[in-house]
Amino acid sequence: MGDKDLDELVFRSFQSACAAYQKGEDYQVCTKEVIRSLADKRRLREDIRRGLENGEFQIYIQFYVNPETGKIVGGEALPSWEHPERGLLSPSQLAPLIEQETPGGQLDYNTMERSCAFLEGLCQKGIRNFFLSFSVSRETAVREDFAARCREMIDAYQIPKGLLFLGVTDSVLKENAASGSGMEELRDMGIQVVLEDPDGTSLYDIRRYTLGGLKTGGRLMESPDASSRHAVLGGIVRMGHGLGVPVLAEGVETEEQANLLREVACDGMRGGLYFQPVPLWEARKRLLEQWSDGEGQAT
Protein backbone atom coordinates (compact mmCIF):
# COMPACT_ATOMS: atom_id res chain seq x y z
CA MET A 1 0.00 0.00 0.00
CA GLY A 2 3.03 2.27 0.36
CA ASP A 3 3.83 1.99 -3.35
CA LYS A 4 3.45 5.51 -4.76
CA ASP A 5 2.56 4.07 -8.18
CA LEU A 6 -0.21 1.80 -6.90
CA ASP A 7 -3.07 3.92 -8.24
CA GLU A 8 -1.48 4.03 -11.68
CA LEU A 9 -0.88 0.27 -11.59
CA VAL A 10 -4.50 -0.44 -10.68
CA PHE A 11 -5.74 1.94 -13.38
CA ARG A 12 -3.58 0.33 -16.07
CA SER A 13 -4.61 -3.13 -14.93
CA PHE A 14 -8.27 -2.21 -15.17
CA GLN A 15 -7.82 -0.67 -18.63
CA SER A 16 -5.89 -3.71 -19.87
CA ALA A 17 -8.59 -6.01 -18.53
CA CYS A 18 -11.23 -4.00 -20.41
CA ALA A 19 -9.16 -4.13 -23.60
CA ALA A 20 -8.74 -7.91 -23.25
CA TYR A 21 -12.47 -8.35 -22.68
CA GLN A 22 -13.31 -6.35 -25.81
CA LYS A 23 -11.02 -8.60 -27.85
CA GLY A 24 -12.37 -11.80 -26.30
CA GLU A 25 -9.02 -12.61 -24.68
CA ASP A 26 -8.29 -13.87 -21.15
CA TYR A 27 -5.70 -11.18 -20.47
CA GLN A 28 -3.55 -8.54 -22.15
CA VAL A 29 0.08 -7.84 -21.34
CA CYS A 30 0.46 -4.18 -20.34
CA THR A 31 3.34 -3.22 -22.64
CA LYS A 32 4.50 0.33 -23.39
CA GLU A 33 2.55 0.17 -26.65
CA VAL A 34 -0.63 -0.80 -24.79
CA ILE A 35 -0.08 2.02 -22.30
CA ARG A 36 0.32 4.54 -25.12
CA SER A 37 -2.82 3.23 -26.82
CA LEU A 38 -4.85 3.44 -23.60
CA ALA A 39 -3.60 6.95 -22.89
CA ASP A 40 -4.50 7.98 -26.43
CA LYS A 41 -8.04 6.67 -26.08
CA ARG A 42 -8.40 8.37 -22.70
CA ARG A 43 -7.40 11.72 -24.21
CA LEU A 44 -9.90 11.24 -27.02
CA ARG A 45 -12.70 10.51 -24.56
CA GLU A 46 -11.81 13.65 -22.65
CA ASP A 47 -12.01 15.60 -25.92
CA ILE A 48 -15.57 14.45 -26.70
CA ARG A 49 -17.28 17.09 -24.56
CA ARG A 50 -15.19 19.85 -26.12
CA GLY A 51 -15.88 18.48 -29.58
CA LEU A 52 -19.63 18.49 -29.00
CA GLU A 53 -19.54 22.07 -27.74
CA ASN A 54 -17.56 23.14 -30.82
CA GLY A 55 -19.79 21.35 -33.32
CA GLU A 56 -17.05 18.96 -34.45
CA PHE A 57 -19.33 15.90 -34.61
CA GLN A 58 -21.15 15.07 -37.82
CA ILE A 59 -23.51 12.31 -38.92
CA TYR A 60 -22.81 9.95 -41.78
CA ILE A 61 -25.48 7.73 -43.34
CA GLN A 62 -24.97 4.20 -44.61
CA PHE A 63 -27.92 3.07 -46.70
CA TYR A 64 -30.01 -0.06 -46.35
CA VAL A 65 -31.15 -1.54 -49.64
CA ASN A 66 -33.99 -3.82 -50.66
CA PRO A 67 -32.34 -7.26 -51.18
CA GLU A 68 -34.35 -7.95 -54.34
CA THR A 69 -34.23 -4.57 -56.11
CA GLY A 70 -31.09 -2.98 -54.67
CA LYS A 71 -33.03 0.26 -54.13
CA ILE A 72 -32.43 2.37 -51.03
CA VAL A 73 -35.10 1.90 -48.37
CA GLY A 74 -33.47 3.25 -45.22
CA GLY A 75 -30.24 4.17 -43.51
CA GLU A 76 -28.10 3.90 -40.41
CA ALA A 77 -27.01 7.13 -38.70
CA LEU A 78 -23.34 6.89 -37.73
CA PRO A 79 -21.52 9.65 -35.81
CA SER A 80 -18.15 10.87 -37.09
CA TRP A 81 -15.73 13.39 -35.60
CA GLU A 82 -13.81 16.15 -37.36
CA HIS A 83 -11.03 16.31 -34.77
CA PRO A 84 -8.95 19.52 -35.00
CA GLU A 85 -5.67 17.61 -34.61
CA ARG A 86 -6.38 14.10 -35.89
CA GLY A 87 -8.63 14.92 -38.80
CA LEU A 88 -11.79 12.96 -39.58
CA LEU A 89 -12.43 10.03 -37.25
CA SER A 90 -14.72 7.67 -39.13
CA PRO A 91 -17.70 5.88 -37.55
CA SER A 92 -15.61 2.69 -37.19
CA GLN A 93 -12.82 4.59 -35.41
CA LEU A 94 -15.27 6.39 -33.16
CA ALA A 95 -17.36 3.35 -32.19
CA PRO A 96 -15.00 2.01 -29.46
CA LEU A 97 -15.15 5.39 -27.70
CA ILE A 98 -18.93 5.71 -27.66
CA GLU A 99 -19.46 3.04 -25.00
CA GLN A 100 -17.39 5.12 -22.56
CA GLU A 101 -18.74 8.46 -23.71
CA THR A 102 -19.04 11.53 -21.51
CA PRO A 103 -21.76 11.44 -18.81
CA GLY A 104 -25.27 12.36 -19.86
CA GLY A 105 -25.22 10.74 -23.29
CA GLN A 106 -24.54 13.98 -25.18
CA LEU A 107 -23.16 12.19 -28.23
CA ASP A 108 -26.13 9.81 -28.37
CA TYR A 109 -28.64 12.65 -28.11
CA ASN A 110 -26.70 14.64 -30.69
CA THR A 111 -27.00 11.69 -33.11
CA MET A 112 -30.71 11.32 -32.43
CA GLU A 113 -31.49 15.00 -32.88
CA ARG A 114 -29.61 15.20 -36.17
CA SER A 115 -31.42 12.06 -37.32
CA CYS A 116 -34.78 13.67 -36.53
CA ALA A 117 -33.81 16.83 -38.40
CA PHE A 118 -32.66 14.78 -41.41
CA LEU A 119 -35.93 12.84 -41.56
CA GLU A 120 -37.99 16.01 -41.21
CA GLY A 121 -36.09 17.55 -44.13
CA LEU A 122 -36.78 14.50 -46.29
CA CYS A 123 -40.48 14.57 -45.40
CA GLN A 124 -40.66 18.21 -46.46
CA LYS A 125 -39.34 17.07 -49.85
CA GLY A 126 -42.03 14.39 -50.11
CA ILE A 127 -39.88 11.41 -49.04
CA ARG A 128 -41.98 9.82 -46.33
CA ASN A 129 -41.11 6.12 -46.52
CA PHE A 130 -37.36 6.24 -45.78
CA PHE A 131 -36.48 4.94 -42.31
CA LEU A 132 -33.41 5.92 -40.30
CA SER A 133 -31.86 3.73 -37.61
CA PHE A 134 -29.45 4.77 -34.88
CA SER A 135 -27.97 3.19 -31.76
CA VAL A 136 -27.19 4.52 -28.31
CA SER A 137 -24.89 3.28 -25.58
CA ARG A 138 -26.26 1.10 -22.81
CA GLU A 139 -25.54 3.86 -20.29
CA THR A 140 -27.80 6.25 -22.20
CA ALA A 141 -30.61 3.79 -22.92
CA VAL A 142 -31.09 2.79 -19.26
CA ARG A 143 -31.12 6.34 -17.86
CA GLU A 144 -34.35 7.27 -16.08
CA ASP A 145 -34.80 10.37 -18.24
CA PHE A 146 -34.10 8.64 -21.58
CA ALA A 147 -37.74 8.37 -22.67
CA ALA A 148 -38.43 11.96 -21.63
CA ARG A 149 -35.45 13.24 -23.62
CA CYS A 150 -36.64 11.26 -26.65
CA ARG A 151 -40.11 12.78 -26.26
CA GLU A 152 -38.64 16.30 -26.33
CA MET A 153 -36.91 15.61 -29.65
CA ILE A 154 -39.85 13.85 -31.25
CA ASP A 155 -42.15 16.73 -30.33
CA ALA A 156 -39.69 19.23 -31.80
CA TYR A 157 -39.77 17.70 -35.30
CA GLN A 158 -42.51 16.75 -37.74
CA ILE A 159 -41.80 13.09 -38.52
CA PRO A 160 -44.34 10.39 -39.43
CA LYS A 161 -44.48 7.60 -36.87
CA GLY A 162 -42.47 4.50 -37.66
CA LEU A 163 -39.55 6.11 -39.54
CA LEU A 164 -37.12 6.38 -36.62
CA PHE A 165 -35.53 3.07 -35.52
CA LEU A 166 -33.65 2.75 -32.23
CA GLY A 167 -31.23 -0.19 -32.03
CA VAL A 168 -30.82 -1.72 -28.57
CA THR A 169 -29.32 -4.91 -27.17
CA ASP A 170 -31.06 -7.67 -25.28
CA SER A 171 -29.46 -6.55 -22.00
CA VAL A 172 -30.93 -3.06 -22.42
CA LEU A 173 -34.40 -4.50 -23.06
CA LYS A 174 -34.19 -6.64 -19.95
CA GLU A 175 -32.91 -3.79 -17.79
CA ASN A 176 -35.67 -1.48 -18.97
CA ALA A 177 -38.29 -4.19 -18.42
CA ALA A 178 -37.03 -4.73 -14.87
CA SER A 179 -37.27 -1.03 -14.07
CA GLY A 180 -40.66 -0.67 -15.76
CA SER A 181 -39.60 2.29 -17.88
CA GLY A 182 -38.50 3.25 -21.34
CA MET A 183 -39.28 1.03 -24.29
CA GLU A 184 -43.08 1.04 -24.22
CA GLU A 185 -43.06 4.83 -24.08
CA LEU A 186 -40.80 4.94 -27.13
CA ARG A 187 -43.23 2.81 -29.11
CA ASP A 188 -46.07 5.17 -28.20
CA MET A 189 -44.02 8.06 -29.59
CA GLY A 190 -43.63 6.23 -32.90
CA ILE A 191 -40.01 5.13 -32.38
CA GLN A 192 -39.44 1.55 -33.56
CA VAL A 193 -37.31 -0.38 -31.06
CA VAL A 194 -35.04 -2.76 -32.99
CA LEU A 195 -33.27 -5.62 -31.22
CA GLU A 196 -29.64 -5.94 -32.30
CA ASP A 197 -27.88 -9.32 -32.57
CA PRO A 198 -30.83 -11.48 -31.42
CA ASP A 199 -28.97 -14.77 -32.03
CA GLY A 200 -28.32 -15.22 -28.31
CA THR A 201 -31.87 -14.37 -27.27
CA SER A 202 -34.63 -16.93 -26.87
CA LEU A 203 -37.94 -16.60 -28.68
CA TYR A 204 -39.64 -16.48 -25.30
CA ASP A 205 -37.63 -13.43 -24.24
CA ILE A 206 -38.24 -11.65 -27.55
CA ARG A 207 -41.99 -12.14 -27.32
CA ARG A 208 -42.01 -10.30 -23.99
CA TYR A 209 -41.21 -7.03 -25.74
CA THR A 210 -43.04 -5.00 -28.34
CA LEU A 211 -40.38 -4.74 -31.02
CA GLY A 212 -40.33 -2.86 -34.30
CA GLY A 213 -37.67 -5.04 -35.91
CA LEU A 214 -34.59 -7.23 -35.57
CA LYS A 215 -31.07 -6.40 -36.71
CA THR A 216 -28.45 -9.05 -37.40
CA GLY A 217 -25.31 -9.73 -39.42
CA GLY A 218 -21.82 -8.80 -38.33
CA ARG A 219 -20.17 -11.86 -36.80
CA LEU A 220 -22.81 -14.19 -38.21
CA MET A 221 -21.89 -13.10 -41.72
CA GLU A 222 -18.27 -14.10 -41.10
CA SER A 223 -18.91 -17.70 -40.03
CA PRO A 224 -16.85 -20.10 -42.19
CA ASP A 225 -19.63 -22.72 -42.14
CA ALA A 226 -22.11 -21.85 -44.93
CA SER A 227 -24.81 -24.24 -43.73
CA SER A 228 -24.57 -22.84 -40.20
CA ARG A 229 -24.88 -19.26 -41.50
CA HIS A 230 -27.95 -20.19 -43.52
CA ALA A 231 -29.60 -22.00 -40.61
CA VAL A 232 -28.99 -19.26 -38.03
CA LEU A 233 -29.83 -16.29 -40.27
CA GLY A 234 -32.86 -18.11 -41.65
CA GLY A 235 -34.05 -18.80 -38.12
CA ILE A 236 -33.70 -15.14 -37.13
CA VAL A 237 -35.61 -13.98 -40.21
CA ARG A 238 -38.41 -16.49 -39.59
CA MET A 239 -38.54 -15.35 -35.97
CA GLY A 240 -38.88 -11.72 -37.01
CA HIS A 241 -41.50 -12.41 -39.65
CA GLY A 242 -43.40 -14.57 -37.18
CA LEU A 243 -43.55 -11.54 -34.90
CA GLY A 244 -44.62 -9.37 -37.81
CA VAL A 245 -41.49 -7.18 -37.86
CA PRO A 246 -38.78 -6.58 -40.49
CA VAL A 247 -35.29 -8.06 -40.21
CA LEU A 248 -32.29 -5.94 -41.19
CA ALA A 249 -28.76 -7.19 -41.85
CA GLU A 250 -25.51 -5.25 -41.60
CA GLY A 251 -21.93 -6.00 -42.60
CA VAL A 252 -22.76 -7.20 -46.11
CA GLU A 253 -19.47 -7.13 -47.99
CA THR A 254 -19.71 -9.89 -50.62
CA GLU A 255 -22.17 -11.19 -53.21
CA GLU A 256 -22.18 -14.52 -51.39
CA GLN A 257 -23.47 -12.84 -48.25
CA ALA A 258 -26.07 -10.87 -50.21
CA ASN A 259 -27.31 -14.02 -51.94
CA LEU A 260 -27.63 -15.76 -48.58
CA LEU A 261 -29.75 -12.92 -47.23
CA ARG A 262 -31.98 -13.05 -50.30
CA GLU A 263 -32.45 -16.79 -49.83
CA VAL A 264 -33.63 -16.34 -46.24
CA ALA A 265 -35.89 -13.39 -47.25
CA CYS A 266 -34.15 -10.66 -45.22
CA ASP A 267 -35.96 -7.31 -45.54
CA GLY A 268 -33.03 -4.91 -45.79
CA MET A 269 -29.24 -5.01 -45.82
CA ARG A 270 -26.33 -2.60 -45.68
CA GLY A 271 -22.59 -2.86 -46.08
CA GLY A 272 -19.64 -2.04 -48.26
CA LEU A 273 -21.00 -4.14 -51.12
CA TYR A 274 -23.57 -1.42 -51.75
CA PHE A 275 -22.71 1.88 -50.05
CA GLN A 276 -20.03 3.34 -47.83
CA PRO A 277 -21.16 5.85 -45.16
CA VAL A 278 -21.64 9.34 -46.64
CA PRO A 279 -22.21 12.77 -45.01
CA LEU A 280 -25.76 14.06 -44.61
CA TRP A 281 -25.64 16.42 -47.57
CA GLU A 282 -24.54 13.62 -49.91
CA ALA A 283 -27.11 11.20 -48.48
CA ARG A 284 -29.87 13.78 -49.03
CA LYS A 285 -28.71 14.37 -52.63
CA ARG A 286 -28.70 10.63 -53.41
CA LEU A 287 -32.16 10.14 -51.94
CA LEU A 288 -33.66 13.07 -53.82
CA GLU A 289 -32.22 11.65 -57.03
CA GLN A 290 -33.73 8.23 -56.41
CA TRP A 291 -37.14 9.56 -55.43
CA SER A 292 -37.25 12.09 -58.30
CA ASP A 293 -36.55 9.25 -60.73
CA GLY A 294 -39.64 7.43 -59.46
CA GLU A 295 -37.52 4.79 -57.75
CA GLY A 296 -38.56 5.67 -54.20
CA GLN A 297 -41.48 3.30 -53.89
CA ALA A 298 -39.38 0.27 -52.91
CA THR A 299 -40.22 -0.78 -49.35
C-alpha positions in Angstrom: 0.0 0.0 0.0 3.0 2.3 0.4 3.8 2.0 -3.3 3.4 5.5 -4.8 2.6 4.1 -8.2 -0.2 1.8 -6.9 -3.1 3.9 -8.2 -1.5 4.0 -11.7 -0.9 0.3 -11.6 -4.5 -0.4 -10.7 -5.7 1.9 -13.4 -3.6 0.3 -16.1 -4.6 -3.1 -14.9 -8.3 -2.2 -15.2 -7.8 -0.7 -18.6 -5.9 -3.7 -19.9 -8.6 -6.0 -18.5 -11.2 -4.0 -20.4 -9.2 -4.1 -23.6 -8.7 -7.9 -23.3 -12.5 -8.3 -22.7 -13.3 -6.3 -25.8 -11.0 -8.6 -27.9 -12.4 -11.8 -26.3 -9.0 -12.6 -24.7 -8.3 -13.9 -21.1 -5.7 -11.2 -20.5 -3.6 -8.5 -22.1 0.1 -7.8 -21.3 0.5 -4.2 -20.3 3.3 -3.2 -22.6 4.5 0.3 -23.4 2.6 0.2 -26.7 -0.6 -0.8 -24.8 -0.1 2.0 -22.3 0.3 4.5 -25.1 -2.8 3.2 -26.8 -4.9 3.4 -23.6 -3.6 7.0 -22.9 -4.5 8.0 -26.4 -8.0 6.7 -26.1 -8.4 8.4 -22.7 -7.4 11.7 -24.2 -9.9 11.2 -27.0 -12.7 10.5 -24.6 -11.8 13.6 -22.6 -12.0 15.6 -25.9 -15.6 14.4 -26.7 -17.3 17.1 -24.6 -15.2 19.9 -26.1 -15.9 18.5 -29.6 -19.6 18.5 -29.0 -19.5 22.1 -27.7 -17.6 23.1 -30.8 -19.8 21.3 -33.3 -17.0 19.0 -34.4 -19.3 15.9 -34.6 -21.2 15.1 -37.8 -23.5 12.3 -38.9 -22.8 9.9 -41.8 -25.5 7.7 -43.3 -25.0 4.2 -44.6 -27.9 3.1 -46.7 -30.0 -0.1 -46.3 -31.2 -1.5 -49.6 -34.0 -3.8 -50.7 -32.3 -7.3 -51.2 -34.4 -7.9 -54.3 -34.2 -4.6 -56.1 -31.1 -3.0 -54.7 -33.0 0.3 -54.1 -32.4 2.4 -51.0 -35.1 1.9 -48.4 -33.5 3.2 -45.2 -30.2 4.2 -43.5 -28.1 3.9 -40.4 -27.0 7.1 -38.7 -23.3 6.9 -37.7 -21.5 9.7 -35.8 -18.1 10.9 -37.1 -15.7 13.4 -35.6 -13.8 16.2 -37.4 -11.0 16.3 -34.8 -9.0 19.5 -35.0 -5.7 17.6 -34.6 -6.4 14.1 -35.9 -8.6 14.9 -38.8 -11.8 13.0 -39.6 -12.4 10.0 -37.2 -14.7 7.7 -39.1 -17.7 5.9 -37.6 -15.6 2.7 -37.2 -12.8 4.6 -35.4 -15.3 6.4 -33.2 -17.4 3.3 -32.2 -15.0 2.0 -29.5 -15.2 5.4 -27.7 -18.9 5.7 -27.7 -19.5 3.0 -25.0 -17.4 5.1 -22.6 -18.7 8.5 -23.7 -19.0 11.5 -21.5 -21.8 11.4 -18.8 -25.3 12.4 -19.9 -25.2 10.7 -23.3 -24.5 14.0 -25.2 -23.2 12.2 -28.2 -26.1 9.8 -28.4 -28.6 12.6 -28.1 -26.7 14.6 -30.7 -27.0 11.7 -33.1 -30.7 11.3 -32.4 -31.5 15.0 -32.9 -29.6 15.2 -36.2 -31.4 12.1 -37.3 -34.8 13.7 -36.5 -33.8 16.8 -38.4 -32.7 14.8 -41.4 -35.9 12.8 -41.6 -38.0 16.0 -41.2 -36.1 17.6 -44.1 -36.8 14.5 -46.3 -40.5 14.6 -45.4 -40.7 18.2 -46.5 -39.3 17.1 -49.9 -42.0 14.4 -50.1 -39.9 11.4 -49.0 -42.0 9.8 -46.3 -41.1 6.1 -46.5 -37.4 6.2 -45.8 -36.5 4.9 -42.3 -33.4 5.9 -40.3 -31.9 3.7 -37.6 -29.4 4.8 -34.9 -28.0 3.2 -31.8 -27.2 4.5 -28.3 -24.9 3.3 -25.6 -26.3 1.1 -22.8 -25.5 3.9 -20.3 -27.8 6.3 -22.2 -30.6 3.8 -22.9 -31.1 2.8 -19.3 -31.1 6.3 -17.9 -34.3 7.3 -16.1 -34.8 10.4 -18.2 -34.1 8.6 -21.6 -37.7 8.4 -22.7 -38.4 12.0 -21.6 -35.5 13.2 -23.6 -36.6 11.3 -26.6 -40.1 12.8 -26.3 -38.6 16.3 -26.3 -36.9 15.6 -29.6 -39.9 13.8 -31.3 -42.1 16.7 -30.3 -39.7 19.2 -31.8 -39.8 17.7 -35.3 -42.5 16.8 -37.7 -41.8 13.1 -38.5 -44.3 10.4 -39.4 -44.5 7.6 -36.9 -42.5 4.5 -37.7 -39.6 6.1 -39.5 -37.1 6.4 -36.6 -35.5 3.1 -35.5 -33.7 2.7 -32.2 -31.2 -0.2 -32.0 -30.8 -1.7 -28.6 -29.3 -4.9 -27.2 -31.1 -7.7 -25.3 -29.5 -6.6 -22.0 -30.9 -3.1 -22.4 -34.4 -4.5 -23.1 -34.2 -6.6 -19.9 -32.9 -3.8 -17.8 -35.7 -1.5 -19.0 -38.3 -4.2 -18.4 -37.0 -4.7 -14.9 -37.3 -1.0 -14.1 -40.7 -0.7 -15.8 -39.6 2.3 -17.9 -38.5 3.2 -21.3 -39.3 1.0 -24.3 -43.1 1.0 -24.2 -43.1 4.8 -24.1 -40.8 4.9 -27.1 -43.2 2.8 -29.1 -46.1 5.2 -28.2 -44.0 8.1 -29.6 -43.6 6.2 -32.9 -40.0 5.1 -32.4 -39.4 1.6 -33.6 -37.3 -0.4 -31.1 -35.0 -2.8 -33.0 -33.3 -5.6 -31.2 -29.6 -5.9 -32.3 -27.9 -9.3 -32.6 -30.8 -11.5 -31.4 -29.0 -14.8 -32.0 -28.3 -15.2 -28.3 -31.9 -14.4 -27.3 -34.6 -16.9 -26.9 -37.9 -16.6 -28.7 -39.6 -16.5 -25.3 -37.6 -13.4 -24.2 -38.2 -11.6 -27.5 -42.0 -12.1 -27.3 -42.0 -10.3 -24.0 -41.2 -7.0 -25.7 -43.0 -5.0 -28.3 -40.4 -4.7 -31.0 -40.3 -2.9 -34.3 -37.7 -5.0 -35.9 -34.6 -7.2 -35.6 -31.1 -6.4 -36.7 -28.4 -9.0 -37.4 -25.3 -9.7 -39.4 -21.8 -8.8 -38.3 -20.2 -11.9 -36.8 -22.8 -14.2 -38.2 -21.9 -13.1 -41.7 -18.3 -14.1 -41.1 -18.9 -17.7 -40.0 -16.9 -20.1 -42.2 -19.6 -22.7 -42.1 -22.1 -21.8 -44.9 -24.8 -24.2 -43.7 -24.6 -22.8 -40.2 -24.9 -19.3 -41.5 -27.9 -20.2 -43.5 -29.6 -22.0 -40.6 -29.0 -19.3 -38.0 -29.8 -16.3 -40.3 -32.9 -18.1 -41.6 -34.1 -18.8 -38.1 -33.7 -15.1 -37.1 -35.6 -14.0 -40.2 -38.4 -16.5 -39.6 -38.5 -15.3 -36.0 -38.9 -11.7 -37.0 -41.5 -12.4 -39.6 -43.4 -14.6 -37.2 -43.5 -11.5 -34.9 -44.6 -9.4 -37.8 -41.5 -7.2 -37.9 -38.8 -6.6 -40.5 -35.3 -8.1 -40.2 -32.3 -5.9 -41.2 -28.8 -7.2 -41.8 -25.5 -5.2 -41.6 -21.9 -6.0 -42.6 -22.8 -7.2 -46.1 -19.5 -7.1 -48.0 -19.7 -9.9 -50.6 -22.2 -11.2 -53.2 -22.2 -14.5 -51.4 -23.5 -12.8 -48.2 -26.1 -10.9 -50.2 -27.3 -14.0 -51.9 -27.6 -15.8 -48.6 -29.7 -12.9 -47.2 -32.0 -13.1 -50.3 -32.4 -16.8 -49.8 -33.6 -16.3 -46.2 -35.9 -13.4 -47.2 -34.1 -10.7 -45.2 -36.0 -7.3 -45.5 -33.0 -4.9 -45.8 -29.2 -5.0 -45.8 -26.3 -2.6 -45.7 -22.6 -2.9 -46.1 -19.6 -2.0 -48.3 -21.0 -4.1 -51.1 -23.6 -1.4 -51.8 -22.7 1.9 -50.1 -20.0 3.3 -47.8 -21.2 5.9 -45.2 -21.6 9.3 -46.6 -22.2 12.8 -45.0 -25.8 14.1 -44.6 -25.6 16.4 -47.6 -24.5 13.6 -49.9 -27.1 11.2 -48.5 -29.9 13.8 -49.0 -28.7 14.4 -52.6 -28.7 10.6 -53.4 -32.2 10.1 -51.9 -33.7 13.1 -53.8 -32.2 11.7 -57.0 -33.7 8.2 -56.4 -37.1 9.6 -55.4 -37.3 12.1 -58.3 -36.5 9.2 -60.7 -39.6 7.4 -59.5 -37.5 4.8 -57.7 -38.6 5.7 -54.2 -41.5 3.3 -53.9 -39.4 0.3 -52.9 -40.2 -0.8 -49.3 
